[in-house]
Amino acid sequence: MNACLSDIPSVLDRLVRAHDATTVVRDAAELEFHALDVYGEGAPLAAVLRPADVASLARCVRELADAGVPLVARGGGLSYTDAYLATRPQSVLVDTSRLDRIVEINAGDRYVVVEAGVNWAALDASLMPHGLRTPYWGPLSGLRATVGGALSQGSVFLGSGLHGSVGDSVLGIDVVTVSGEVLRTGSAAAGNSAPFLRYFGPDLTGLFVGDAGCLGIKARASLRLLPRPAAVDYLSFQYDGAAAMLTAMAEVSRQGLASECFGFDPVLAQMRMKRASLASDAKTLGQVVRKAGLVEGLKLVAAGRDFLDPAKFSAHVAIEGDSEPAVAARLAAARRALGAGGGREIDNSIPKVLRSQPFTPPNNMLGPAGERWVPVHGIVPHSRAQTAHAAVEALFARERETLRAHRVEVSYLFATVAQQGTLIEPVFYWPDAHTAYHKRMVEAEHLRRCGEQDPDPAARALVARLKVESAALLRAHGATHFQLGKFYAYREGRDPAALALFDAVKAHLDPRGLMNPGALR
């Protein structure tokens, strides 16, 4: 039975006495902020818990759960699918940001152990002096996005063209269950073994990858390591339409040529060019010079910002290798694949700039004129990408007049995932007021520069409806999803035997349903 709402303050008072007000936060402004994500708002919170170490996390979880308090874990806080938004009033949100230690870098055995609150930028910086990197090395939001959050929600981008998602790089996870136990997976669960392999019997690690935090709270993780590439080069191509671009990207993916292979439709390309100043930005130029040298910096200046045709689709790749000849061979193969079907090579400033500063502040959650932003996505086999994209485009074509009337813009990001899949991500921009979340997460200078628009409930409602309809269309074309949170349907149409097993695991680990209620619906 859950605690009476009147009992929860006394439970929190005991935790404050056992810890401090830094660990148990009840400030009204903090509670308001932590009840928001990029897109939505959850039920009011009773407190935010910020444990300083794993032992403290386990003790607090056990005491709160014994009192029947619902718990929701939060990593970097960049969800737009209600992932950590509470569905029950007086829930406690567990903020893992203080669990930020790099526990072990084992260069000889090629693994790293980190606490779950370590962000991807910090992890990459810690590995750089060792000449190492994780295979999947983070989302573009990696200045804030954490390892634990990525493992709970699923994540792709940097390194995903070759190495897939975050789940393909993890070896083992330490999870705090609702009972306060620390459950260990992977080879480290054997007791006398290091966390160097994922498998020793059944793969229990996979149970906690993409679980949206509903099976437990991630405390630590071990990830594979590989040498950093000795050489990197880039290509960009433009296309008259999406079909030719998707065909070319799929071929690059099938051949395993690119560490990242991503594409923009004309709308998103122009949004990004408005928001990013590229060569005119001294900081960006300095990063390119530092990473790639003065010659590449001068090329960036020469290219300026007018190399993208505003009416065309564009594909961009980063190609890595252990030597310059190896990269040159892959580059030649990628150039052939990207050029087939009418692709035209253009300046490679976009992938070059992205790699020069892969982790940037989360300013892209607002459009160039302060518009609100939210994406929806699906990952389909390469063979279904064109038909899935066409189906979503047909939906937006039917809504064209309504979209125009409410000043809602729709754009697309595309990316390949390993050798099997294409990610299709419609992105919505609409005029609306900013929330307390935007005002804290977006840099102050960017907020000042882009400005804020008036509230527009009608535009907001239109986006909410089209999010649901476009996700359903992608799912109808065989799409899977990351970042399930409480938005994407998990149970719908799922194999009954698989669902029964999942439900049995959930019932065993969390019999009262206290861990992130409402997730994986």
C-alpha positions as CSV (number, residue, x, y, z in Angstrom):
1,M,0.0,0.0,0.0
2,N,1.3,3.5,-0.8
3,A,2.0,6.0,1.9
4,C,-0.7,8.5,2.8
5,L,0.1,11.9,1.4
6,S,0.2,13.2,4.9
7,D,2.9,10.6,5.9
8,I,5.4,11.6,3.2
9,P,6.7,14.8,4.9
10,S,7.7,12.8,8.0
11,V,9.6,10.3,5.8
12,L,11.4,13.2,4.1
13,D,12.2,14.8,7.4
14,R,13.9,11.6,8.6
15,L,15.9,11.5,5.4
16,V,17.0,15.2,5.9
17,R,18.1,14.4,9.4
18,A,20.0,11.3,8.1
19,H,21.6,13.2,5.2
20,D,21.2,17.0,4.6
21,A,19.2,19.5,2.6
22,T,21.6,19.1,-0.3
23,T,20.6,15.5,-0.6
24,V,16.9,16.0,0.0
25,V,15.6,19.1,-1.8
26,R,12.1,20.5,-1.2
27,D,12.6,24.1,-2.5
28,A,9.4,25.1,-4.5
29,A,11.4,26.4,-7.5
30,E,13.4,23.2,-7.7
31,L,10.3,21.1,-7.5
32,E,8.7,23.1,-10.3
33,F,11.7,22.8,-12.5
34,H,12.1,19.1,-12.0
35,A,8.5,18.4,-12.8
36,L,9.2,19.6,-16.4
37,D,11.0,18.1,-19.4
38,V,11.7,19.6,-22.8
39,Y,8.0,19.1,-23.8
40,G,5.7,18.2,-20.9
41,E,4.9,18.6,-17.3
42,G,4.4,15.9,-14.7
43,A,2.5,15.6,-11.4
44,P,3.8,17.8,-8.5
45,L,6.8,16.3,-6.7
46,A,7.3,15.8,-3.0
47,A,11.0,16.2,-3.1
48,V,14.1,15.8,-5.3
49,L,16.7,13.3,-4.0
50,R,20.4,14.0,-4.9
51,P,22.4,11.2,-3.4
52,A,26.2,11.7,-3.2
53,D,27.2,8.1,-3.6
54,V,25.7,4.7,-4.5
55,A,25.4,3.6,-0.8
56,S,23.4,6.7,0.0
57,L,21.2,6.1,-3.0
58,A,20.5,2.5,-1.9
59,R,19.6,3.5,1.6
60,C,17.3,6.3,0.6
61,V,15.5,4.2,-2.0
62,R,14.9,1.5,0.5
63,E,13.4,3.9,3.1
64,L,11.2,5.7,0.6
65,A,10.0,2.5,-1.0
66,D,9.3,1.0,2.5
67,A,7.0,4.0,3.0
68,G,5.3,3.4,-0.4
69,V,6.6,6.6,-2.0
70,P,6.7,6.4,-5.9
71,L,10.2,7.0,-7.3
72,V,11.4,8.4,-10.7
73,A,15.0,8.6,-11.8
74,R,16.4,11.5,-13.8
75,G,19.7,11.7,-15.6
76,G,20.6,14.8,-17.6
77,G,17.0,15.8,-17.9
78,L,16.8,16.0,-21.7
79,S,13.7,13.8,-22.2
80,Y,10.9,14.9,-24.4
81,T,8.8,11.7,-23.9
82,D,7.8,12.2,-20.2
83,A,10.5,9.8,-19.2
84,Y,11.1,11.1,-15.7
85,L,7.8,13.0,-15.3
86,A,5.8,11.7,-12.4
87,T,2.4,10.3,-12.9
88,R,1.5,10.1,-9.2
89,P,1.3,13.2,-6.9
90,Q,4.0,13.4,-4.2
91,S,6.5,11.2,-6.0
92,V,10.2,11.7,-5.3
93,L,12.5,12.3,-8.2
94,V,16.0,10.8,-7.9
95,D,18.5,13.2,-9.6
96,T,21.6,11.2,-10.3
97,S,23.8,14.3,-11.2
98,R,26.0,13.9,-8.1
99,L,26.9,10.3,-9.1
100,D,29.5,11.6,-11.5
101,R,32.7,9.6,-10.8
102,I,34.8,7.8,-13.3
103,V,35.4,4.7,-11.2
104,E,38.0,2.8,-13.4
105,I,39.6,3.2,-16.7
106,N,41.2,-0.2,-17.6
107,A,43.1,0.4,-20.8
108,G,44.6,-3.1,-20.8
109,D,41.3,-4.9,-20.6
110,R,39.5,-2.3,-22.6
111,Y,36.6,-1.3,-20.3
112,V,35.6,1.8,-18.3
113,V,33.4,1.8,-15.2
114,V,31.4,5.0,-14.5
115,E,28.7,6.1,-12.1
116,A,25.4,6.7,-13.9
117,G,25.4,10.5,-13.5
118,V,28.6,10.9,-15.6
119,N,27.8,12.9,-18.8
120,W,29.1,11.8,-22.2
121,A,31.3,14.8,-22.6
122,A,33.1,14.2,-19.3
123,L,33.5,10.5,-20.1
124,D,35.0,11.3,-23.5
125,A,37.4,13.9,-22.0
126,S,38.5,11.4,-19.4
127,L,39.3,8.7,-22.0
128,M,41.1,11.1,-24.4
129,P,44.5,11.1,-22.6
130,H,44.5,7.3,-22.9
131,G,43.8,7.3,-26.6
132,L,40.6,5.5,-26.1
133,R,36.8,5.9,-26.6
134,T,33.6,4.0,-26.1
135,P,32.3,2.6,-29.5
136,Y,29.0,4.6,-29.1
137,W,30.3,7.8,-27.6
138,G,27.2,9.8,-26.9
139,P,24.3,12.0,-28.2
140,L,24.9,15.6,-29.3
141,S,23.4,16.6,-26.0
142,G,26.3,14.9,-24.2
143,L,27.2,18.0,-22.2
144,R,24.3,17.1,-20.0
145,A,23.0,13.7,-21.1
146,T,24.3,11.0,-18.8
147,V,25.3,7.4,-19.2
148,G,22.5,6.2,-16.9
149,G,19.9,8.2,-18.8
150,A,21.0,6.9,-22.2
151,L,21.0,3.3,-20.9
152,S,17.5,3.8,-19.5
153,Q,16.0,5.4,-22.5
154,G,18.2,4.3,-25.4
155,S,20.4,6.7,-27.4
156,V,22.1,7.0,-30.8
157,F,24.2,9.4,-32.8
158,L,28.0,9.6,-32.3
159,G,29.5,6.4,-33.5
160,S,26.1,4.9,-34.2
161,G,26.7,4.4,-38.0
162,L,29.2,1.7,-37.1
163,H,28.5,0.7,-33.6
164,G,24.7,1.0,-33.1
165,S,23.1,2.3,-30.0
166,V,24.3,2.8,-26.4
167,G,23.1,-0.7,-25.6
168,D,25.6,-2.2,-28.0
169,S,28.5,-0.7,-26.0
170,V,27.5,-1.6,-22.5
171,L,29.1,-4.6,-20.7
172,G,27.3,-4.5,-17.3
173,I,25.1,-2.4,-15.1
174,D,24.7,-1.9,-11.3
175,V,21.1,-1.3,-10.5
176,V,19.5,-0.2,-7.2
177,T,16.3,-2.0,-6.9
178,V,13.2,-0.9,-5.0
179,S,14.4,-3.0,-2.0
180,G,17.6,-1.1,-1.8
181,E,19.7,-3.9,-3.1
182,V,22.5,-3.3,-5.7
183,L,21.9,-5.8,-8.5
184,R,24.9,-6.4,-10.7
185,T,24.8,-7.7,-14.3
186,G,27.5,-8.9,-16.8
187,S,30.6,-10.8,-15.9
188,A,31.1,-8.8,-12.7
189,A,28.0,-10.6,-11.3
190,A,30.2,-13.7,-10.9
191,G,31.7,-12.1,-7.8
192,N,35.4,-12.7,-8.5
193,S,35.4,-11.4,-12.1
194,A,36.0,-8.0,-13.6
195,P,33.3,-6.1,-15.5
196,F,35.0,-6.9,-18.8
197,L,32.3,-9.0,-20.6
198,R,28.6,-8.8,-20.9
199,Y,27.9,-12.5,-20.9
200,F,28.2,-15.2,-18.3
201,G,25.0,-17.1,-18.8
202,P,21.8,-15.3,-19.7
203,D,22.1,-11.6,-20.7
204,L,20.7,-9.8,-17.7
205,T,22.3,-6.6,-18.7
206,G,19.8,-6.3,-21.6
207,L,16.8,-6.3,-19.2
208,F,17.8,-2.9,-17.9
209,V,18.7,-1.3,-21.3
210,G,15.8,0.8,-22.5
211,D,13.7,-0.1,-19.4
212,A,12.8,3.7,-18.8
213,G,14.0,3.2,-15.2
214,C,10.9,1.1,-14.3
215,L,13.0,-1.9,-13.1
216,G,15.4,0.0,-10.9
217,I,17.7,3.0,-10.7
218,K,21.1,2.7,-12.6
219,A,24.0,3.4,-10.3
220,R,27.1,2.3,-12.3
221,A,27.9,0.9,-15.7
222,S,30.8,-0.6,-17.5
223,L,31.3,0.1,-21.2
224,R,33.6,-1.3,-23.9
225,L,36.6,0.7,-25.1
226,L,38.4,0.9,-28.4
227,P,41.3,3.0,-29.7
228,R,40.5,6.5,-30.9
229,P,40.8,6.8,-34.7
230,A,44.1,7.9,-36.1
231,A,42.4,9.7,-39.0
232,V,39.0,11.2,-39.7
233,D,37.6,12.7,-42.9
234,Y,34.2,14.0,-44.0
235,L,31.8,14.1,-47.0
236,S,28.6,15.9,-47.7
237,F,26.2,15.5,-50.7
238,Q,22.9,17.1,-51.8
239,Y,19.9,15.5,-53.4
240,D,16.8,16.6,-55.2
241,G,14.6,14.4,-53.0
242,A,14.4,12.2,-49.9
243,A,14.3,8.9,-51.9
244,A,17.7,9.4,-53.5
245,M,19.3,10.5,-50.2
246,L,17.9,7.6,-48.2
247,T,19.1,5.1,-50.9
248,A,22.6,6.6,-50.7
249,M,22.7,6.6,-46.9
250,A,21.5,3.0,-46.7
251,E,24.3,1.9,-49.0
252,V,26.9,3.7,-46.9
253,S,25.4,2.0,-43.9
254,R,25.4,-1.5,-45.4
255,Q,29.0,-1.2,-46.3
256,G,29.9,-0.1,-42.8
257,L,31.8,3.0,-44.0
258,A,30.8,5.8,-41.7
259,S,30.9,6.4,-38.0
260,E,28.1,8.8,-38.4
261,C,25.8,9.1,-41.4
262,F,23.0,11.6,-41.1
263,G,20.8,13.7,-43.3
264,F,18.6,16.8,-43.2
265,D,15.6,17.8,-45.2
266,P,15.6,21.4,-46.6
267,V,13.7,22.8,-43.6
268,L,15.9,21.4,-40.9
269,A,19.1,22.4,-42.9
270,Q,17.9,26.0,-43.0
271,M,16.9,25.9,-39.3
272,R,20.4,24.7,-38.4
273,M,22.1,27.3,-40.6
274,K,20.1,30.1,-39.1
275,R,20.9,28.9,-35.6
276,A,24.6,28.1,-36.1
277,S,26.9,30.8,-37.5
278,L,29.5,28.3,-38.7
279,A,32.5,30.1,-40.1
280,S,31.5,33.5,-38.8
281,D,31.6,32.1,-35.2
282,A,35.1,32.5,-33.9
283,K,34.7,29.8,-31.3
284,T,33.6,27.3,-34.0
285,L,36.4,28.3,-36.2
286,G,38.9,27.9,-33.4
287,Q,37.6,24.4,-32.6
288,V,38.0,23.3,-36.2
289,V,41.5,24.7,-36.4
290,R,42.4,23.0,-33.1
291,K,41.0,19.6,-34.2
292,A,41.7,19.6,-37.9
293,G,44.4,22.2,-38.5
294,L,44.7,25.7,-40.0
295,V,44.1,24.5,-43.6
296,E,40.7,23.0,-42.7
297,G,39.8,26.2,-40.8
298,L,40.6,28.3,-43.9
299,K,38.4,26.0,-46.0
300,L,35.6,26.6,-43.5
301,V,36.0,30.3,-43.9
302,A,35.9,30.0,-47.7
303,A,32.8,27.9,-47.6
304,G,30.8,30.4,-45.5
305,R,27.2,29.5,-45.0
306,D,25.9,29.5,-48.6
307,F,27.0,26.1,-49.7
308,L,23.6,24.4,-49.0
309,D,20.9,24.7,-51.6
310,P,17.8,25.6,-49.6
311,A,15.6,23.4,-51.7
312,K,17.6,20.2,-51.4
313,F,18.1,17.3,-49.0
314,S,21.6,16.7,-47.7
315,A,23.6,13.8,-46.3
316,H,26.7,14.0,-44.2
317,V,29.2,11.4,-43.1
318,A,32.2,11.1,-40.8
319,I,34.7,8.4,-41.7
320,E,37.3,7.1,-39.3
321,G,40.2,4.7,-39.6
322,D,43.5,3.6,-38.0
323,S,45.5,5.3,-40.8
324,E,45.0,8.0,-43.5
325,P,45.2,5.4,-46.3
326,A,42.4,3.4,-44.6
327,V,40.3,6.5,-44.4
328,A,41.0,7.4,-48.0
329,A,39.8,4.0,-49.2
330,R,36.6,4.2,-47.2
331,L,36.1,7.8,-48.3
332,A,36.3,6.7,-52.0
333,A,33.8,4.0,-51.4
334,A,31.4,6.4,-49.6
335,R,31.8,9.0,-52.3
336,R,30.7,6.4,-54.9
337,A,27.7,5.4,-52.7
338,L,26.7,9.0,-52.0
339,G,27.1,10.1,-55.6
340,A,24.9,7.3,-57.1
341,G,21.4,8.3,-58.1
342,G,22.2,12.0,-58.7
343,G,23.9,13.0,-55.5
344,R,26.2,16.1,-55.8
345,E,29.2,16.6,-53.5
346,I,29.2,19.9,-51.6
347,D,31.4,21.4,-48.9
348,N,31.8,19.2,-45.9
349,S,31.5,22.0,-43.3
350,I,28.5,20.5,-41.4
351,P,30.1,17.1,-40.4
352,K,33.5,18.8,-39.8
353,V,32.0,21.4,-37.5
354,L,29.9,18.8,-35.7
355,R,33.0,16.7,-35.0
356,S,35.0,19.8,-33.9
357,Q,32.5,20.4,-31.1
358,P,30.3,17.3,-30.8
359,F,28.8,18.2,-27.4
360,T,27.1,21.6,-27.4
361,P,24.7,23.3,-25.0
362,P,21.1,22.3,-25.5
363,N,20.1,25.5,-27.3
364,N,18.6,23.5,-30.2
365,M,15.5,22.9,-28.0
366,L,14.4,26.3,-29.3
367,G,14.1,27.4,-32.9
368,P,16.0,30.4,-34.3
369,A,13.1,32.7,-33.5
370,G,12.4,31.2,-30.1
371,E,10.0,28.6,-31.3
372,R,9.3,25.6,-29.1
373,W,10.8,22.3,-30.4
374,V,10.0,18.6,-30.1
375,P,10.9,15.6,-32.2
376,V,9.3,12.2,-32.7
377,H,11.1,9.3,-34.3
378,G,11.1,5.7,-35.6
379,I,13.9,3.4,-36.7
380,V,13.0,1.1,-39.6
381,P,15.0,-1.4,-41.8
382,H,16.7,0.4,-44.7
383,S,14.3,-1.4,-47.1
384,R,11.3,0.4,-45.5
385,A,12.7,3.9,-45.0
386,Q,11.3,5.4,-48.2
387,T,7.8,4.1,-47.7
388,A,7.8,5.1,-44.0
389,H,9.0,8.6,-44.8
390,A,6.4,8.9,-47.6
391,A,3.6,7.9,-45.3
392,V,4.5,10.5,-42.7
393,E,4.9,13.1,-45.5
394,A,1.5,12.3,-46.7
395,L,0.1,13.0,-43.2
396,F,1.7,16.4,-43.1
397,A,0.6,17.1,-46.7
398,R,-3.0,16.5,-45.6
399,E,-2.5,18.9,-42.7
400,R,-0.6,21.6,-44.7
401,E,-3.3,24.3,-44.4
402,T,-3.7,23.7,-40.6
403,L,0.0,23.7,-40.1
404,R,0.3,27.0,-42.0
405,A,-2.6,28.6,-40.1
406,H,-0.9,27.8,-36.8
407,R,2.7,28.6,-38.0
408,V,3.9,25.1,-37.2
409,E,6.9,23.9,-39.2
410,V,7.9,20.3,-39.7
411,S,11.4,19.2,-40.6
412,Y,13.4,15.9,-40.6
413,L,16.6,14.5,-39.3
414,F,17.7,11.1,-40.7
415,A,20.5,8.9,-39.5
416,T,21.7,5.3,-40.0
417,V,22.0,2.9,-37.0
418,A,24.6,0.2,-37.4
419,Q,24.3,-1.7,-40.7
420,Q,20.6,-2.4,-40.4
421,G,18.4,0.7,-39.8
422,T,17.5,4.2,-40.7
423,L,16.2,6.6,-38.1
424,I,13.5,9.0,-39.4
425,E,12.8,11.9,-37.0
426,P,10.1,14.5,-37.8
427,V,10.9,17.6,-35.8
428,F,8.2,20.1,-34.9
429,Y,8.7,23.9,-34.3
430,W,5.8,26.0,-33.2
431,P,5.2,29.5,-31.7
432,D,4.7,29.3,-27.9
433,A,5.9,30.7,-24.6
434,H,9.0,29.2,-22.9
435,T,8.7,27.2,-19.7
436,A,10.8,27.3,-16.6
437,Y,12.7,24.4,-18.1
438,H,13.8,26.3,-21.2
439,K,14.8,29.3,-19.1
440,R,17.2,27.2,-17.1
441,M,18.5,24.8,-19.6
442,V,19.1,27.1,-22.6
443,E,22.0,29.5,-22.4
444,A,21.0,33.0,-21.4
445,E,22.7,34.6,-24.4
446,H,20.8,32.3,-26.8
447,L,17.5,33.1,-25.0
448,R,18.2,36.8,-25.4
449,R,19.1,36.4,-29.1
450,C,16.2,34.3,-30.2
451,G,13.5,35.9,-28.0
452,E,10.3,34.4,-26.7
453,Q,6.9,34.1,-28.5
454,D,3.5,34.4,-27.0
455,P,1.6,31.4,-25.7
456,D,-0.3,29.5,-28.4
457,P,-2.4,26.7,-27.0
458,A,-3.9,25.9,-30.4
459,A,-0.5,25.4,-32.0
460,R,0.6,23.3,-29.0
461,A,-2.5,21.1,-29.3
462,L,-1.9,20.6,-33.0
463,V,1.7,19.5,-32.4
464,A,0.5,17.1,-29.6
465,R,-2.0,15.4,-32.0
466,L,0.5,15.2,-34.9
467,K,3.2,13.7,-32.6
468,V,0.8,10.8,-31.8
469,E,-0.3,10.3,-35.4
470,S,3.2,10.4,-36.9
471,A,4.5,8.0,-34.2
472,A,1.7,5.6,-35.0
473,L,2.3,5.8,-38.7
474,L,6.0,5.0,-38.2
475,R,5.1,2.1,-36.0
476,A,2.7,0.8,-38.6
477,H,5.7,0.6,-41.0
478,G,7.6,-1.6,-38.6
479,A,9.5,1.1,-36.7
480,T,11.1,0.6,-33.3
481,H,11.8,3.4,-30.9
482,F,14.3,4.6,-28.4
483,Q,13.4,7.0,-25.5
484,L,10.2,5.2,-24.9
485,G,9.4,7.1,-21.7
486,K,5.6,7.3,-21.4
487,F,5.0,8.4,-25.0
488,Y,5.7,5.5,-27.3
489,A,3.6,2.4,-27.0
490,Y,5.5,-0.6,-25.6
491,R,2.8,-3.1,-24.9
492,E,0.6,-2.6,-28.0
493,G,0.9,-5.6,-30.3
494,R,3.8,-7.1,-28.3
495,D,4.3,-10.9,-28.4
496,P,2.2,-12.2,-25.4
497,A,4.9,-14.6,-24.2
498,A,7.5,-11.8,-24.2
499,L,5.1,-9.4,-22.4
500,A,4.3,-12.1,-19.8
501,L,8.0,-12.5,-19.1
502,F,8.6,-8.8,-18.8
503,D,5.6,-8.4,-16.4
504,A,7.0,-11.2,-14.3
505,V,10.3,-9.5,-14.0
506,K,8.6,-6.2,-13.2
507,A,6.5,-7.9,-10.5
508,H,9.6,-9.6,-9.0
509,L,11.7,-6.4,-8.9
510,D,9.0,-3.9,-8.1
511,P,5.9,-5.7,-6.8
512,R,4.1,-2.5,-5.7
513,G,4.8,-0.6,-8.9
514,L,6.8,2.2,-7.3
515,M,9.6,2.6,-9.9
516,N,8.6,5.2,-12.5
517,P,4.8,4.3,-12.6
518,G,3.4,4.7,-16.1
519,A,6.6,3.9,-18.0
520,L,6.6,1.3,-20.8
521,R,2.8,1.5,-21.2
